[in-house]
Amino acid sequence: MDSLLSPPYVHYASAYDGSGQIRFAILCHIYLRDLLAHHPVSGRRLLDMACGTGTLALLMAGDGWDVTALDRSAAMLAQAAAKLSPDQSVRLIEADMRQLPPELPAASFDLVTCTYDSLNYMLNTEELAACFRAAAAALAPGGLYVADMNTRHFLEFDWGECAVREQEGYIQIERSHFIAETESSFMLLTGFVGDDEQGYLRFDEGHVERAYPAELVEGLLRSAGLQVEATYDSFTLQSPGPETQRIFWVARRGGEV
């Protein structure tokens, strides 16, 4: 089966928003307003790393932010580009978030975001540390980094073994299992795009997410030059607990705000 799997998001990109994933970006947009009220920044320059189909980037641009968004998936960026209206100037860049791309000058953003467990796709500490270093390099002194990560508790106990989503023109089946030895969860995503008259095109993608202890994440952020200001239980202003599913990390690059 592995040899038949498509890379993540190649085929799923066109169905991503319609499958309901867009809701998370909308929630992040609302939540960022609360976070920034408690952790202010001095400017309005945003870099959205692992931007996906660009929903959060476009919403932030609508709030008056000067937005640059990057993702390594050309298919996801194509969806983002298709949503851009003529009066929107969001800059889209195909790049890996583990290294600041050369076309982006260092220390040029007031806010860097990385949401929807994109960091869990980093399967070893070296990759995760590289993401934090790239974010720190992008931030101006006093700039803020906001990112979320799924917890081990979520991957092991709360991420169901099977889920089915069905809507007009698209059916999605998710089958997951947790691998304790690597603290990771593998999800086989099977999608069917089409209709009953013309038939359906099937695709299969493998998605692997790894969980990291909070102490390790904080240490890697600190090593990258980012000081953790707060950790929050997902979409709240409460501290994470033992059964927290997702942690939002808020960290700042040293320097004046």
N, C-alpha and C positions, 0 to 999 in steps of 0.2 A: 504493500500500500504506500510506503514512504516514497517510492520512486514515482508515484503517480500524483503526489501532492504538489499543488502550485505554491509558489512563494506567498506569504501572507499579503492579503489586500490586493493582489493582482486582479482577481475576478470579483472579489467581495466589494471593491471600491464603489462600483456602480450601484450596489444594493445597500451600502453602509448606512446612509442617512435614512432611507426608507424602512430599514429593519428596526428602527427605533433608537439607534446609537446617537442620533443627533440630540437626544434629550440631555445627555450628560454634558455636552458643550454648553447648552442653554443654562443648565444649573450652575456650571462653572462660571459663566458670565455674571450671574446674579451673585454668586458667592464671592467672587473677586472684589465686588464693591464693598462687601463687609470686611474682607481681609485688608483691603487698602485703607479703609477707615481706621483700622487698628495698627496698620504697618504702612504709613504713607511713604510715597516717593516724590521726588521733586520735579520730575519731568514726565513726559507722555510718550516716550519712545519704547515700544514693546517688541520683543522678539518671542514669538510663539514657536517653541521647538516641538517636533513631532506633531505638526498642526493637523494632520489628517485631511479631512475634506474642508477644512478652513472655517468651520462655523464660528468657533470662538474668536478667531482672528477678525472675521468680518463684523461680529458684534462689537468687539472692542474698537474697531475702526469707526463704527457708527457712533461710539461714545466720544470720538475726537482723538483717539490714540493714533500715532504714527506707527503703523504696524508692518513688521517684516515677519513672514511665516516660512518655516522650512520643514521639509519632510523628505525622507529618502525614497518614498514610494511615488513614482511618476504617475501611477494610476490614481492615487488619492489626490495628488496635486492637480490633476486634470479635472477632478470633480470640484475642487476649490476654485480653480480658474473659471469654470463654467458658471459658478454662482456669483462671480464678481460683476457688479453693475458698472456702467461707464463712468460713474462719478466716484467710484471707490478706487483707492490707490494702494491697496495692500500689495506688498512686494512678496512674491512667491519664489522660493529657492529650493531646488532639489539638492539636498545635502544630508549628510549623516550627522546626527546631533552629538556624536562622540568627538567631533572636531569642528571648531569654528571655521566655516568656509572662508577662503581668502577674500571673497568679495565683500565680506562684512568686516569693517574695522573694529578692532578691539576697543573695549570700554566705551561703547556707543549706545547702550540701552539702559533705560531706567528700570525696566521690568522685564524679566525673562520668565516664561511659563513653560511647563511641561506637564500635561495633564492626561487623564484617562489611562492610568497605569502603564504609560509608555515606557517608563523606567524599569518596570518588571520584565520587559523583553530583553534587558541586559542580563546575560546568563552567567556572568562572573564578575567579581569585584573590580577587575581591571577595566572592564567596559563601563561599569557604573561610575567608577572614579573618573573616567575620561569624560563622561557626560557632565559631571559636576565641574570639571576643569574648564570645559568649553563654555558652560553657562557663566562661570566666574569671569572668564576672559571677555565675554560679551558685555558684562555689566560695567557701567560707570561706577566710580567710587560712591558708596552709599546706595547703590541699586539693589533691587530686591529680586530674589528667586523664589518662585512658588511652584511646587511640584507635588504630585500625589503618587502614592504607591500602595498596591494591595498588600495586606498583611498575610503572614503564614496562616493565621486562623481562618481568614477568608478562603484562601486557596485550598486548605485542607478540609475544612468543615462546612463552609457556606456556599462554595461554588458547586452547584448541583452536577450530578453525573450525566444527566441528559436533559436537554431542553429543546422544545420545538416552537418555532415561530412561523406562523402562516398568515399570508396576506395576499391580496390580488397580485398576481404576477411573480410572486416570490415565496419560496418555502425554505426555511433554514433549520438545520438540525445540528445541535452542539452536543458532543460527547466528550466528557472530561474525566481525567483521573489524576490523582495527586501522587507524586513520587517523593517519598519521605527522604531518601538518600540525598537527593539534590535540592530539596525544599522547593520543588517546582511542580507546576501543573501543566499537563499537555491537553490541549483541546483540539479535537478533530472537528472542523467546521465543514459541513456539507450544505451547499446551496443549490437550489433549482430555480432557474430564471426562465420565464416563458408563460405559456398559457395552455389551456386544455385543447385548443384548436390547433395551434402550431407546434405544440410540444415544448419540452423543457430542456435547457442546457444545464448539465450538472457540473459543479466544480467542487473540489476538496482542497482545503487548506489546513495546515498544521500550525497551531499557535502555542508557544511555550512561554510561560511566565514563571519567574523565580521570585521568591520572597526573601527579604533580608532583615536581620535583626535591627531594631531601631538604633541600638548603640553603634553598630557598624556603619549605618547610613550617616549618623551624626558625625562620626569620626572621619568619614570620607569627605563630607561637606567641609569640615574644618580644615582638612588637609588641602582642599581646593581653594581655601581662602574665603570661605563663606561661613559666617557665624549664625547659628540657628537662633532665631528669635522666638519661634513657637512651633509646636506640633499640635494638630487638631484632628479630632475624630471627624470623619468625613462630613463636610458641609455644615459643621457646627463650629462654635468657638469653645468647645469643651476639650479637655485633654484626652488623649487616647486611653483606652482601657484594654483589658486582656482579651475582650471579644470584639475589639474594633476591626472593622472590615477593611478600611482604607484610611491611611494617614496623609494629611496634607502637611507638607514641610514648608516653612517660611524661613528663609535665610537671607542674610544681607552681606554684600561685599563691604569690606572695610573702607572707611572714608566718610566724608561729610555727606549728610542727606541733602 
